Amino acid sequence: MCMKRPTDPLQVLPPELVGKIFYLWLLDSIYPHTNNSYSKLPGLLCLVSKSWRDFVYASPLLWAHLIIDTSQGTVASLHTLRKRLERSQGAPLSLDVEVGEQPDGDVLGALFAERSRFRQLTLRVIDLSWWDRISMEGFTELKKLTLHTALQVPTDIDKLSAIFSSAPSLCSVNWHSTGELGPVGVQGHQLRFLALTVFRIPVTHVLEVLAACPNLLNAAIRFQDVHEYIPIPLRGRILLPELRSLTLDGTRHLSCVLRGVQAPLLSRLEIHWHDSTGREFGLEALQSLLAYSPHLEDIALRDFLTTEDGLFSIITTTNKHLLRLTVAAAPGQTKLITHRTFDVLTRREQGRSTLPRLEELVFQSGLDVPDEVVLRLIESRMSPSDHVGFTSRACTLKSICLDGCKPMAKTSISRLESICQKSGLRAMGTFVSRNQFPTSTVATGVRTFYFASFVGLGVALWCGFKLLLG
C-alpha cells in the first residue's frame, strides 16, 4: 500500500531551513521592488495555509523589514502597525521610511519608539515638520543609515549630528545632501562604507569628509556643481590606508578628489565623467592617483578619456595587477579605440606582455578595429603556459565584451565560436551576432552536480514558492 507523502514543507524540512527560505523570498520580494508596503509582506505567506500562518507569526525575523509611507492617511491602522512591530519582538529592524507632505506624526512616533532596534534605516524626507517632536537619539544598534532630503528641505545639522553621535555601531552611510556634510564626520572614524550624493556645495567639503573618515573600505561620490571649475591647490594627500574601492561620478570638480587622495590598497576604481570639457584635467589627476595605488585590479572609465594615447598611459601605468578593464567612449567618439590598443594588449611569443593578469575586457563604443585584430588578441590570451617567456602569473582571458560596434563577419564568428567552445571564453556585445552565435561558457558539471545534490530540495521549495506567490 502506497503511503501518502506530506505536501507541506513544514512537515518535511527542518524549521530552520524553511525559515531561511521564507526569509530569502521576503528579501527578494522587497529589494529592489520597494513598492511592496509593510501591509503586503509577509502577509502573503500567511494566506497559503494555517500551518504557514502559524509559522510566520512565530518568526520575528520575517516581520523585521518595513517599507512604509508615513503621509497622512496612508497607513490605514496604527493598531495594525504596532501589532506588526510587536511580532518582530527583539529582532533588529530594517526600515525604509518615506516622509512626504503632511506626515502622520503618530505613525512616525510608533516607528521611532523602536529606534534602539534599528539595524538599517532609510529616510526619504520631503516634510520636516515632525522633526522637533521626535527624539533623534539612542540609535544604539544602527549600522547603516541612508538619508535622502528634497532639494527644498533645509537640513537640521544639530538633529543629524545627534543621530550620528548616538549610533556607536554605525559603519555605513548613504547621504544625499544639498547642504552641510559636517554630521558625517561626527563618527567618521568608525565608518567603513560611505556613499555621498551632493549638490551645490564646494568639492573641498567632500575632501573634508574623507579626511574625517580614515578607515573607509568603500567610497562612492556623486557630485554635481554648476559653478566654473577652478583648480584647487592641495596642501597634501589624504591617506586612506584601508580603502579598497572608489567610485567617482560627476564633473571635473572631482579631479580634486583624484589629486587629494592616497589609497595604497585600492583595488577597484570607477569613474564616470559628465563634463566633456574637463576630461583632460581628469586624466592628469588620475595618473597622479595611480602612482599611489599600485594594487589596482579593476578599472572602469566611462566618458572619461579623450584620446587613445590617454588609454595607453592608463594601461602602462596599471600593468602589473589589473584583472578587469572597462572603457566606455563618450557620445560622438568613433575612434577612441583602434587596432593600436589591441596590438598593445596582444601577447607576444617572447618577452613580457601588457596587463599579464587581464581576465575581463570591456570596450563600449568608440571602436574601429578589424575582425582579424580582435581574434588575434583573443587567441594570444587563451593559453599563456604554451608561450615561452611568460611568467607563471600570466592569466587566460575569461570574458570579452565589445559593444557599440558592427558585428563580425560570419567566418570570424565561426572562428570565435570555436575558440569559446575550447576555452570557455565568454564573448558578449554587438560584435557578436546573437542570431549566429550564442554566448558560450564552460560547463562546471561536477561542481554543479554536488551543489545541486546538497541544496536541491531547498531550491525546489524556493521555486515552488515563487510560482505559488507570483
TORKOL-4160 file (C-alpha; in steps of 0.2 Angstrom, whole numbers, padded with zeros to 4 digits, m for minus):
470
<pt num="1" X="0000" Y="0000" Z="0000"/>
<pt num="2" X="0007" Y="0017" Z="m0005"/>
<pt num="3" X="0009" Y="0029" Z="0009"/>
<pt num="4" X="0003" Y="0047" Z="0005"/>
<pt num="5" X="0018" Y="0059" Z="0006"/>
<pt num="6" X="0016" Y="0075" Z="0015"/>
<pt num="7" X="0014" Y="0091" Z="0004"/>
<pt num="8" X="0018" Y="0104" Z="0017"/>
<pt num="9" X="0036" Y="0108" Z="0018"/>
<pt num="10" X="0035" Y="0111" Z="0036"/>
<pt num="11" X="0032" Y="0093" Z="0039"/>
<pt num="12" X="0047" Y="0088" Z="0028"/>
<pt num="13" X="0061" Y="0101" Z="0031"/>
<pt num="14" X="0069" Y="0107" Z="0047"/>
<pt num="15" X="0061" Y="0123" Z="0053"/>
<pt num="16" X="0077" Y="0132" Z="0052"/>
<pt num="17" X="0078" Y="0128" Z="0033"/>
<pt num="18" X="0060" Y="0133" Z="0030"/>
<pt num="19" X="0063" Y="0150" Z="0039"/>
<pt num="20" X="0078" Y="0154" Z="0029"/>
<pt num="21" X="0069" Y="0150" Z="0013"/>
<pt num="22" X="0055" Y="0161" Z="0018"/>
<pt num="23" X="0067" Y="0175" Z="0023"/>
<pt num="24" X="0076" Y="0174" Z="0007"/>
<pt num="25" X="0060" Y="0175" Z="m0003"/>
<pt num="26" X="0055" Y="0190" Z="0008"/>
<pt num="27" X="0071" Y="0199" Z="0004"/>
<pt num="28" X="0069" Y="0195" Z="m0014"/>
<pt num="29" X="0052" Y="0202" Z="m0014"/>
<pt num="30" X="0056" Y="0218" Z="m0005"/>
<pt num="31" X="0073" Y="0223" Z="m0013"/>
<pt num="32" X="0074" Y="0232" Z="m0025"/>
<pt num="33" X="0055" Y="0231" Z="m0028"/>
<pt num="34" X="0051" Y="0244" Z="m0014"/>
<pt num="35" X="0033" Y="0246" Z="m0020"/>
<pt num="36" X="0029" Y="0232" Z="m0008"/>
<pt num="37" X="0022" Y="0240" Z="0008"/>
<pt num="38" X="0023" Y="0233" Z="0026"/>
<pt num="39" X="0005" Y="0228" Z="0024"/>
<pt num="40" X="0008" Y="0216" Z="0010"/>
<pt num="41" X="0023" Y="0207" Z="0016"/>
<pt num="42" X="0025" Y="0194" Z="0024"/>
<pt num="43" X="0006" Y="0193" Z="0025"/>
<pt num="44" X="0006" Y="0184" Z="0008"/>
<pt num="45" X="0014" Y="0169" Z="0016"/>
<pt num="46" X="0001" Y="0168" Z="0029"/>
<pt num="47" X="m0013" Y="0165" Z="0015"/>
<pt num="48" X="m0006" Y="0149" Z="0010"/>
<pt num="49" X="m0012" Y="0138" Z="0025"/>
<pt num="50" X="m0014" Y="0139" Z="0043"/>
<pt num="51" X="0002" Y="0130" Z="0047"/>
<pt num="52" X="0011" Y="0143" Z="0036"/>
<pt num="53" X="0002" Y="0157" Z="0045"/>
<pt num="54" X="0007" Y="0150" Z="0062"/>
<pt num="55" X="0025" Y="0148" Z="0057"/>
<pt num="56" X="0026" Y="0165" Z="0050"/>
<pt num="57" X="0018" Y="0173" Z="0065"/>
<pt num="58" X="0031" Y="0164" Z="0076"/>
<pt num="59" X="0046" Y="0170" Z="0066"/>
<pt num="60" X="0051" Y="0188" Z="0072"/>
<pt num="61" X="0064" Y="0190" Z="0058"/>
<pt num="62" X="0051" Y="0189" Z="0045"/>
<pt num="63" X="0042" Y="0205" Z="0052"/>
<pt num="64" X="0058" Y="0215" Z="0054"/>
<pt num="65" X="0058" Y="0223" Z="0037"/>
<pt num="66" X="0046" Y="0238" Z="0034"/>
<pt num="67" X="0044" Y="0249" Z="0019"/>
<pt num="68" X="0031" Y="0262" Z="0024"/>
<pt num="69" X="0024" Y="0279" Z="0018"/>
<pt num="70" X="0020" Y="0290" Z="0033"/>
<pt num="71" X="0010" Y="0303" Z="0023"/>
<pt num="72" X="m0006" Y="0307" Z="0032"/>
<pt num="73" X="m0020" Y="0294" Z="0028"/>
<pt num="74" X="m0008" Y="0281" Z="0020"/>
<pt num="75" X="m0007" Y="0270" Z="0035"/>
<pt num="76" X="m0025" Y="0263" Z="0037"/>
<pt num="77" X="m0022" Y="0257" Z="0055"/>
<pt num="78" X="m0010" Y="0262" Z="0068"/>
<pt num="79" X="m0015" Y="0247" Z="0079"/>
<pt num="80" X="m0010" Y="0235" Z="0065"/>
<pt num="81" X="0007" Y="0244" Z="0063"/>
<pt num="82" X="0010" Y="0242" Z="0081"/>
<pt num="83" X="0005" Y="0224" Z="0081"/>
<pt num="84" X="0017" Y="0221" Z="0067"/>
<pt num="85" X="0031" Y="0229" Z="0077"/>
<pt num="86" X="0027" Y="0218" Z="0091"/>
<pt num="87" X="0028" Y="0202" Z="0081"/>
<pt num="88" X="0046" Y="0207" Z="0077"/>
<pt num="89" X="0049" Y="0205" Z="0095"/>
<pt num="90" X="0068" Y="0209" Z="0099"/>
<pt num="91" X="0074" Y="0206" Z="0081"/>
<pt num="92" X="0084" Y="0220" Z="0073"/>
<pt num="93" X="0074" Y="0231" Z="0062"/>
<pt num="94" X="0077" Y="0237" Z="0044"/>
<pt num="95" X="0066" Y="0252" Z="0039"/>
<pt num="96" X="0063" Y="0261" Z="0023"/>
<pt num="97" X="0053" Y="0276" Z="0028"/>
<pt num="98" X="0045" Y="0289" Z="0016"/>
<pt num="99" X="0041" Y="0305" Z="0024"/>
<pt num="100" X="0030" Y="0315" Z="0012"/>
<pt num="101" X="0020" Y="0331" Z="0014"/>
<pt num="102" X="0009" Y="0332" Z="0029"/>
<pt num="103" X="0017" Y="0316" Z="0038"/>
<pt num="104" X="0007" Y="0306" Z="0051"/>
<pt num="105" X="0015" Y="0311" Z="0067"/>
<pt num="106" X="0008" Y="0296" Z="0077"/>
<pt num="107" X="0014" Y="0284" Z="0064"/>
<pt num="108" X="0032" Y="0291" Z="0065"/>
<pt num="109" X="0031" Y="0291" Z="0083"/>
<pt num="110" X="0027" Y="0272" Z="0084"/>
<pt num="111" X="0041" Y="0269" Z="0072"/>
<pt num="112" X="0054" Y="0279" Z="0081"/>
<pt num="113" X="0049" Y="0272" Z="0098"/>
<pt num="114" X="0058" Y="0257" Z="0092"/>
<pt num="115" X="0074" Y="0266" Z="0086"/>
<pt num="116" X="0085" Y="0256" Z="0098"/>
<pt num="117" X="0082" Y="0241" Z="0087"/>
<pt num="118" X="0085" Y="0250" Z="0071"/>
<pt num="119" X="0099" Y="0240" Z="0061"/>
<pt num="120" X="0096" Y="0249" Z="0045"/>
<pt num="121" X="0087" Y="0265" Z="0042"/>
<pt num="122" X="0082" Y="0274" Z="0026"/>
<pt num="123" X="0074" Y="0291" Z="0027"/>
<pt num="124" X="0066" Y="0299" Z="0012"/>
<pt num="125" X="0061" Y="0316" Z="0018"/>
<pt num="126" X="0051" Y="0330" Z="0010"/>
<pt num="127" X="0042" Y="0337" Z="0025"/>
<pt num="128" X="0052" Y="0340" Z="0041"/>
<pt num="129" X="0038" Y="0347" Z="0052"/>
<pt num="130" X="0038" Y="0332" Z="0063"/>
<pt num="131" X="0057" Y="0333" Z="0066"/>
<pt num="132" X="0057" Y="0343" Z="0083"/>
<pt num="133" X="0043" Y="0332" Z="0091"/>
<pt num="134" X="0053" Y="0315" Z="0090"/>
<pt num="135" X="0069" Y="0311" Z="0098"/>
<pt num="136" X="0084" Y="0308" Z="0087"/>
<pt num="137" X="0095" Y="0299" Z="0100"/>
<pt num="138" X="0098" Y="0282" Z="0105"/>
<pt num="139" X="0101" Y="0273" Z="0089"/>
<pt num="140" X="0112" Y="0260" Z="0098"/>
<pt num="141" X="0111" Y="0246" Z="0085"/>
<pt num="142" X="0111" Y="0256" Z="0069"/>
<pt num="143" X="0124" Y="0250" Z="0057"/>
<pt num="144" X="0118" Y="0258" Z="0040"/>
<pt num="145" X="0110" Y="0275" Z="0038"/>
<pt num="146" X="0103" Y="0281" Z="0021"/>
<pt num="147" X="0096" Y="0299" Z="0021"/>
<pt num="148" X="0088" Y="0307" Z="0006"/>
<pt num="149" X="0081" Y="0325" Z="0008"/>
<pt num="150" X="0072" Y="0335" Z="m0006"/>
<pt num="151" X="0081" Y="0350" Z="m0013"/>
<pt num="152" X="0070" Y="0362" Z="m0004"/>
<pt num="153" X="0071" Y="0354" Z="0013"/>
<pt num="154" X="0084" Y="0363" Z="0025"/>
<pt num="155" X="0095" Y="0351" Z="0034"/>
<pt num="156" X="0094" Y="0352" Z="0053"/>
<pt num="157" X="0113" Y="0350" Z="0057"/>
<pt num="158" X="0110" Y="0348" Z="0076"/>
<pt num="159" X="0097" Y="0334" Z="0074"/>
<pt num="160" X="0108" Y="0324" Z="0061"/>
<pt num="161" X="0123" Y="0326" Z="0072"/>
<pt num="162" X="0113" Y="0318" Z="0086"/>
<pt num="163" X="0109" Y="0303" Z="0076"/>
<pt num="164" X="0127" Y="0300" Z="0072"/>
<pt num="165" X="0133" Y="0303" Z="0089"/>
<pt num="166" X="0121" Y="0291" Z="0097"/>
<pt num="167" X="0125" Y="0277" Z="0084"/>
<pt num="168" X="0141" Y="0268" Z="0091"/>
<pt num="169" X="0139" Y="0254" Z="0079"/>
<pt num="170" X="0136" Y="0264" Z="0063"/>
<pt num="171" X="0148" Y="0259" Z="0049"/>
<pt num="172" X="0139" Y="0263" Z="0033"/>
<pt num="173" X="0131" Y="0279" Z="0027"/>
<pt num="174" X="0122" Y="0284" Z="0011"/>
<pt num="175" X="0120" Y="0303" Z="0011"/>
<pt num="176" X="0110" Y="0313" Z="m0002"/>
<pt num="177" X="0113" Y="0331" Z="0003"/>
<pt num="178" X="0112" Y="0349" Z="m0004"/>
<pt num="179" X="0119" Y="0356" Z="0012"/>
<pt num="180" X="0132" Y="0354" Z="0025"/>
<pt num="181" X="0141" Y="0337" Z="0026"/>
<pt num="182" X="0148" Y="0340" Z="0044"/>
<pt num="183" X="0137" Y="0327" Z="0053"/>
<pt num="184" X="0145" Y="0313" Z="0043"/>
<pt num="185" X="0162" Y="0317" Z="0051"/>
<pt num="186" X="0154" Y="0316" Z="0069"/>
<pt num="187" X="0158" Y="0297" Z="0069"/>
<pt num="188" X="0168" Y="0297" Z="0054"/>
<pt num="189" X="0182" Y="0286" Z="0061"/>
<pt num="190" X="0170" Y="0271" Z="0063"/>
<pt num="191" X="0163" Y="0272" Z="0045"/>
<pt num="192" X="0168" Y="0258" Z="0033"/>
<pt num="193" X="0156" Y="0262" Z="0019"/>
<pt num="194" X="0152" Y="0279" Z="0013"/>
<pt num="195" X="0141" Y="0285" Z="m0002"/>
<pt num="196" X="0139" Y="0304" Z="m0005"/>
<pt num="197" X="0127" Y="0312" Z="m0017"/>
<pt num="198" X="0130" Y="0330" Z="m0016"/>
<pt num="199" X="0124" Y="0346" Z="m0025"/>
<pt num="200" X="0128" Y="0364" Z="m0024"/>
<pt num="201" X="0142" Y="0363" Z="m0012"/>
<pt num="202" X="0161" Y="0366" Z="m0014"/>
<pt num="203" X="0170" Y="0350" Z="m0018"/>
<pt num="204" X="0183" Y="0354" Z="m0004"/>
<pt num="205" X="0169" Y="0349" Z="0008"/>
<pt num="206" X="0170" Y="0331" Z="0001"/>
<pt num="207" X="0188" Y="0331" Z="0005"/>
<pt num="208" X="0185" Y="0336" Z="0022"/>
<pt num="209" X="0173" Y="0322" Z="0025"/>
<pt num="210" X="0185" Y="0309" Z="0018"/>
<pt num="211" X="0199" Y="0316" Z="0029"/>
<pt num="212" X="0187" Y="0313" Z="0044"/>
<pt num="213" X="0184" Y="0295" Z="0038"/>
<pt num="214" X="0201" Y="0287" Z="0038"/>
<pt num="215" X="0195" Y="0269" Z="0040"/>
<pt num="216" X="0184" Y="0268" Z="0024"/>
<pt num="217" X="0184" Y="0252" Z="0014"/>
<pt num="218" X="0172" Y="0258" Z="0000"/>
<pt num="219" X="0169" Y="0276" Z="m0005"/>
<pt num="220" X="0157" Y="0282" Z="m0019"/>
<pt num="221" X="0154" Y="0300" Z="m0023"/>
<pt num="222" X="0142" Y="0308" Z="m0035"/>
<pt num="223" X="0145" Y="0326" Z="m0037"/>
<pt num="224" X="0137" Y="0340" Z="m0047"/>
<pt num="225" X="0142" Y="0358" Z="m0047"/>
<pt num="226" X="0136" Y="0371" Z="m0059"/>
<pt num="227" X="0150" Y="0383" Z="m0055"/>
<pt num="228" X="0165" Y="0386" Z="m0066"/>
<pt num="229" X="0179" Y="0374" Z="m0062"/>
<pt num="230" X="0194" Y="0382" Z="m0053"/>
<pt num="231" X="0209" Y="0371" Z="m0049"/>
<pt num="232" X="0212" Y="0370" Z="m0031"/>
<pt num="233" X="0229" Y="0370" Z="m0024"/>
<pt num="234" X="0232" Y="0355" Z="m0012"/>
<pt num="235" X="0242" Y="0355" Z="0004"/>
<pt num="236" X="0244" Y="0336" Z="0004"/>
<pt num="237" X="0236" Y="0320" Z="0001"/>
<pt num="238" X="0223" Y="0312" Z="0012"/>
<pt num="239" X="0229" Y="0295" Z="0017"/>
<pt num="240" X="0215" Y="0282" Z="0017"/>
<pt num="241" X="0226" Y="0266" Z="0021"/>
<pt num="242" X="0211" Y="0253" Z="0020"/>
<pt num="243" X="0202" Y="0260" Z="0005"/>
<pt num="244" X="0198" Y="0246" Z="m0007"/>
<pt num="245" X="0185" Y="0253" Z="m0019"/>
<pt num="246" X="0182" Y="0271" Z="m0025"/>
<pt num="247" X="0168" Y="0277" Z="m0037"/>
<pt num="248" X="0168" Y="0295" Z="m0044"/>
<pt num="249" X="0153" Y="0300" Z="m0054"/>
<pt num="250" X="0151" Y="0318" Z="m0059"/>
<pt num="251" X="0160" Y="0333" Z="m0066"/>
<pt num="252" X="0178" Y="0339" Z="m0067"/>
<pt num="253" X="0177" Y="0346" Z="m0050"/>
<pt num="254" X="0181" Y="0328" Z="m0044"/>
<pt num="255" X="0198" Y="0329" Z="m0051"/>
<pt num="256" X="0201" Y="0337" Z="m0034"/>
<pt num="257" X="0197" Y="0320" Z="m0026"/>
<pt num="258" X="0209" Y="0311" Z="m0038"/>
<pt num="259" X="0223" Y="0323" Z="m0033"/>
<pt num="260" X="0219" Y="0324" Z="m0015"/>
<pt num="261" X="0218" Y="0305" Z="m0010"/>
<pt num="262" X="0231" Y="0292" Z="m0007"/>
<pt num="263" X="0225" Y="0274" Z="m0006"/>
<pt num="264" X="0239" Y="0262" Z="m0006"/>
<pt num="265" X="0227" Y="0246" Z="m0006"/>
<pt num="266" X="0215" Y="0252" Z="m0018"/>
<pt num="267" X="0209" Y="0238" Z="m0029"/>
<pt num="268" X="0194" Y="0245" Z="m0039"/>
<pt num="269" X="0192" Y="0262" Z="m0047"/>
<pt num="270" X="0177" Y="0268" Z="m0057"/>
<pt num="271" X="0175" Y="0285" Z="m0065"/>
<pt num="272" X="0160" Y="0292" Z="m0074"/>
<pt num="273" X="0163" Y="0309" Z="m0081"/>
<pt num="274" X="0148" Y="0321" Z="m0086"/>
<pt num="275" X="0159" Y="0335" Z="m0091"/>
<pt num="276" X="0167" Y="0333" Z="m0108"/>
<pt num="277" X="0177" Y="0349" Z="m0106"/>
<pt num="278" X="0185" Y="0343" Z="m0090"/>
<pt num="279" X="0192" Y="0326" Z="m0096"/>
<pt num="280" X="0209" Y="0332" Z="m0100"/>
<pt num="281" X="0210" Y="0338" Z="m0082"/>
<pt num="282" X="0204" Y="0321" Z="m0076"/>
<pt num="283" X="0217" Y="0311" Z="m0085"/>
<pt num="284" X="0232" Y="0320" Z="m0077"/>
<pt num="285" X="0223" Y="0319" Z="m0060"/>
<pt num="286" X="0220" Y="0300" Z="m0062"/>
<pt num="287" X="0238" Y="0297" Z="m0066"/>
<pt num="288" X="0243" Y="0305" Z="m0050"/>
<pt num="289" X="0232" Y="0294" Z="m0040"/>
<pt num="290" X="0238" Y="0278" Z="m0049"/>
<pt num="291" X="0256" Y="0282" Z="m0044"/>
<pt num="292" X="0250" Y="0280" Z="m0026"/>
<pt num="293" X="0239" Y="0264" Z="m0029"/>
<pt num="294" X="0250" Y="0250" Z="m0035"/>
<pt num="295" X="0237" Y="0236" Z="m0032"/>
<pt num="296" X="0223" Y="0241" Z="m0044"/>
<pt num="297" X="0214" Y="0225" Z="m0051"/>
<pt num="298" X="0198" Y="0233" Z="m0058"/>
<pt num="299" X="0197" Y="0250" Z="m0068"/>
<pt num="300" X="0181" Y="0256" Z="m0076"/>
<pt num="301" X="0182" Y="0273" Z="m0086"/>
<pt num="302" X="0166" Y="0279" Z="m0093"/>
<pt num="303" X="0165" Y="0295" Z="m0104"/>
<pt num="304" X="0182" Y="0299" Z="m0097"/>
<pt num="305" X="0196" Y="0298" Z="m0110"/>
<pt num="306" X="0198" Y="0310" Z="m0125"/>
<pt num="307" X="0212" Y="0301" Z="m0134"/>
<pt num="308" X="0219" Y="0283" Z="m0137"/>
<pt num="309" X="0236" Y="0290" Z="m0130"/>
<pt num="310" X="0227" Y="0293" Z="m0114"/>
<pt num="311" X="0221" Y="0274" Z="m0114"/>
<pt num="312" X="0239" Y="0269" Z="m0117"/>
<pt num="313" X="0245" Y="0279" Z="m0102"/>
<pt num="314" X="0232" Y="0270" Z="m0091"/>
<pt num="315" X="0237" Y="0253" Z="m0097"/>
<pt num="316" X="0255" Y="0255" Z="m0095"/>
<pt num="317" X="0253" Y="0263" Z="m0078"/>
<pt num="318" X="0242" Y="0249" Z="m0071"/>
<pt num="319" X="0252" Y="0235" Z="m0080"/>
<pt num="320" X="0255" Y="0223" Z="m0065"/>
<pt num="321" X="0239" Y="0218" Z="m0056"/>
<pt num="322" X="0225" Y="0223" Z="m0067"/>
<pt num="323" X="0211" Y="0209" Z="m0069"/>
<pt num="324" X="0197" Y="0219" Z="m0076"/>
<pt num="325" X="0197" Y="0234" Z="m0088"/>
<pt num="326" X="0182" Y="0243" Z="m0094"/>
<pt num="327" X="0182" Y="0258" Z="m0106"/>
<pt num="328" X="0167" Y="0267" Z="m0112"/>
<pt num="329" X="0168" Y="0281" Z="m0125"/>
<pt num="330" X="0159" Y="0297" Z="m0124"/>
<pt num="331" X="0145" Y="0300" Z="m0136"/>
<pt num="332" X="0152" Y="0306" Z="m0153"/>
<pt num="333" X="0169" Y="0297" Z="m0151"/>
<pt num="334" X="0170" Y="0285" Z="m0165"/>
<pt num="335" X="0189" Y="0280" Z="m0165"/>
<pt num="336" X="0194" Y="0281" Z="m0147"/>
<pt num="337" X="0200" Y="0263" Z="m0148"/>
<pt num="338" X="0208" Y="0256" Z="m0163"/>
<pt num="339" X="0220" Y="0242" Z="m0168"/>
<pt num="340" X="0234" Y="0251" Z="m0159"/>
<pt num="341" X="0226" Y="0247" Z="m0142"/>
<pt num="342" X="0223" Y="0229" Z="m0147"/>
<pt num="343" X="0240" Y="0227" Z="m0153"/>
<pt num="344" X="0247" Y="0233" Z="m0136"/>
<pt num="345" X="0236" Y="0220" Z="m0127"/>
<pt num="346" X="0240" Y="0206" Z="m0139"/>
<pt num="347" X="0253" Y="0194" Z="m0131"/>
<pt num="348" X="0269" Y="0190" Z="m0140"/>
<pt num="349" X="0278" Y="0174" Z="m0140"/>
<pt num="350" X="0294" Y="0182" Z="m0132"/>
<pt num="351" X="0295" Y="0194" Z="m0118"/>
<pt num="352" X="0283" Y="0202" Z="m0105"/>
<pt num="353" X="0265" Y="0206" Z="m0110"/>
<pt num="354" X="0255" Y="0221" Z="m0106"/>
<pt num="355" X="0242" Y="0218" Z="m0092"/>
<pt num="356" X="0248" Y="0200" Z="m0090"/>
<pt num="357" X="0234" Y="0196" Z="m0077"/>
<pt num="358" X="0219" Y="0203" Z="m0088"/>
<pt num="359" X="0204" Y="0191" Z="m0086"/>
<pt num="360" X="0189" Y="0203" Z="m0092"/>
<pt num="361" X="0190" Y="0216" Z="m0105"/>
<pt num="362" X="0175" Y="0228" Z="m0109"/>
<pt num="363" X="0176" Y="0241" Z="m0123"/>
<pt num="364" X="0160" Y="0251" Z="m0126"/>
<pt num="365" X="0158" Y="0262" Z="m0142"/>
<pt num="366" X="0172" Y="0271" Z="m0150"/>
<pt num="367" X="0178" Y="0255" Z="m0158"/>
<pt num="368" X="0186" Y="0254" Z="m0175"/>
<pt num="369" X="0195" Y="0238" Z="m0176"/>
<pt num="370" X="0196" Y="0224" Z="m0190"/>
<pt num="371" X="0190" Y="0206" Z="m0185"/>
<pt num="372" X="0207" Y="0199" Z="m0188"/>
<pt num="373" X="0215" Y="0211" Z="m0175"/>
<pt num="374" X="0201" Y="0206" Z="m0162"/>
<pt num="375" X="0204" Y="0187" Z="m0165"/>
<pt num="376" X="0222" Y="0189" Z="m0164"/>
<pt num="377" X="0221" Y="0197" Z="m0147"/>
<pt num="378" X="0209" Y="0183" Z="m0140"/>
<pt num="379" X="0219" Y="0169" Z="m0147"/>
<pt num="380" X="0235" Y="0176" Z="m0139"/>
<pt num="381" X="0227" Y="0176" Z="m0122"/>
<pt num="382" X="0220" Y="0159" Z="m0122"/>
<pt num="383" X="0235" Y="0148" Z="m0117"/>
<pt num="384" X="0248" Y="0158" Z="m0108"/>
<pt num="385" X="0258" Y="0142" Z="m0102"/>
<pt num="386" X="0261" Y="0137" Z="m0121"/>
<pt num="387" X="0271" Y="0153" Z="m0124"/>
<pt num="388" X="0290" Y="0154" Z="m0120"/>
<pt num="389" X="0294" Y="0169" Z="m0109"/>
<pt num="390" X="0278" Y="0171" Z="m0099"/>
<pt num="391" X="0278" Y="0171" Z="m0081"/>
<pt num="392" X="0268" Y="0159" Z="m0070"/>
<pt num="393" X="0257" Y="0174" Z="m0065"/>
<pt num="394" X="0250" Y="0176" Z="m0083"/>
<pt num="395" X="0231" Y="0173" Z="m0084"/>
<pt num="396" X="0219" Y="0167" Z="m0098"/>
<pt num="397" X="0206" Y="0179" Z="m0104"/>
<pt num="398" X="0189" Y="0174" Z="m0097"/>
<pt num="399" X="0177" Y="0187" Z="m0104"/>
<pt num="400" X="0177" Y="0200" Z="m0118"/>
<pt num="401" X="0163" Y="0212" Z="m0122"/>
<pt num="402" X="0164" Y="0224" Z="m0137"/>
<pt num="403" X="0148" Y="0234" Z="m0138"/>
<pt num="404" X="0143" Y="0248" Z="m0149"/>
<pt num="405" X="0152" Y="0242" Z="m0164"/>
<pt num="406" X="0147" Y="0232" Z="m0180"/>
<pt num="407" X="0145" Y="0213" Z="m0179"/>
<pt num="408" X="0159" Y="0202" Z="m0186"/>
<pt num="409" X="0159" Y="0193" Z="m0202"/>
<pt num="410" X="0151" Y="0175" Z="m0202"/>
<pt num="411" X="0168" Y="0167" Z="m0204"/>
<pt num="412" X="0175" Y="0177" Z="m0190"/>
<pt num="413" X="0161" Y="0172" Z="m0179"/>
<pt num="414" X="0163" Y="0154" Z="m0183"/>
<pt num="415" X="0181" Y="0155" Z="m0178"/>
<pt num="416" X="0177" Y="0164" Z="m0162"/>
<pt num="417" X="0164" Y="0151" Z="m0158"/>
<pt num="418" X="0177" Y="0138" Z="m0159"/>
<pt num="419" X="0189" Y="0147" Z="m0148"/>
<pt num="420" X="0175" Y="0149" Z="m0135"/>
<pt num="421" X="0170" Y="0131" Z="m0135"/>
<pt num="422" X="0188" Y="0125" Z="m0132"/>
<pt num="423" X="0192" Y="0138" Z="m0119"/>
<pt num="424" X="0176" Y="0143" Z="m0110"/>
<pt num="425" X="0178" Y="0161" Z="m0115"/>
<pt num="426" X="0163" Y="0172" Z="m0113"/>
<pt num="427" X="0160" Y="0183" Z="m0129"/>
<pt num="428" X="0147" Y="0197" Z="m0127"/>
<pt num="429" X="0142" Y="0213" Z="m0136"/>
<pt num="430" X="0137" Y="0219" Z="m0153"/>
<pt num="431" X="0152" Y="0212" Z="m0161"/>
<pt num="432" X="0144" Y="0195" Z="m0160"/>
<pt num="433" X="0128" Y="0192" Z="m0169"/>
<pt num="434" X="0116" Y="0184" Z="m0157"/>
<pt num="435" X="0107" Y="0175" Z="m0171"/>
<pt num="436" X="0123" Y="0166" Z="m0177"/>
<pt num="437" X="0132" Y="0164" Z="m0161"/>
<pt num="438" X="0125" Y="0162" Z="m0143"/>
<pt num="439" X="0136" Y="0167" Z="m0128"/>
<pt num="440" X="0147" Y="0152" Z="m0123"/>
<pt num="441" X="0153" Y="0147" Z="m0107"/>
<pt num="442" X="0162" Y="0131" Z="m0100"/>
<pt num="443" X="0150" Y="0120" Z="m0090"/>
<pt num="444" X="0156" Y="0116" Z="m0072"/>
<pt num="445" X="0146" Y="0100" Z="m0072"/>
<pt num="446" X="0155" Y="0091" Z="m0057"/>
<pt num="447" X="0153" Y="0106" Z="m0045"/>
<pt num="448" X="0135" Y="0110" Z="m0051"/>
<pt num="449" X="0131" Y="0092" Z="m0048"/>
<pt num="450" X="0137" Y="0091" Z="m0030"/>
<pt num="451" X="0130" Y="0109" Z="m0026"/>
<pt num="452" X="0113" Y="0104" Z="m0033"/>
<pt num="453" X="0113" Y="0087" Z="m0023"/>
<pt num="454" X="0116" Y="0097" Z="m0007"/>
<pt num="455" X="0103" Y="0111" Z="m0009"/>
<pt num="456" X="0092" Y="0103" Z="m0022"/>
<pt num="457" X="0077" Y="0101" Z="m0010"/>
<pt num="458" X="0078" Y="0119" Z="m0004"/>
<pt num="459" X="0079" Y="0126" Z="m0022"/>
<pt num="460" X="0064" Y="0116" Z="m0027"/>
<pt num="461" X="0054" Y="0123" Z="m0012"/>
<pt num="462" X="0060" Y="0140" Z="m0017"/>
<pt num="463" X="0055" Y="0138" Z="m0035"/>
<pt num="464" X="0038" Y="0132" Z="m0029"/>
<pt num="465" X="0036" Y="0147" Z="m0018"/>
<pt num="466" X="0040" Y="0159" Z="m0032"/>
<pt num="467" X="0027" Y="0150" Z="m0043"/>
<pt num="468" X="0014" Y="0150" Z="m0029"/>
<pt num="469" X="0016" Y="0168" Z="m0024"/>
<pt num="470" X="0020" Y="0175" Z="m0041"/>
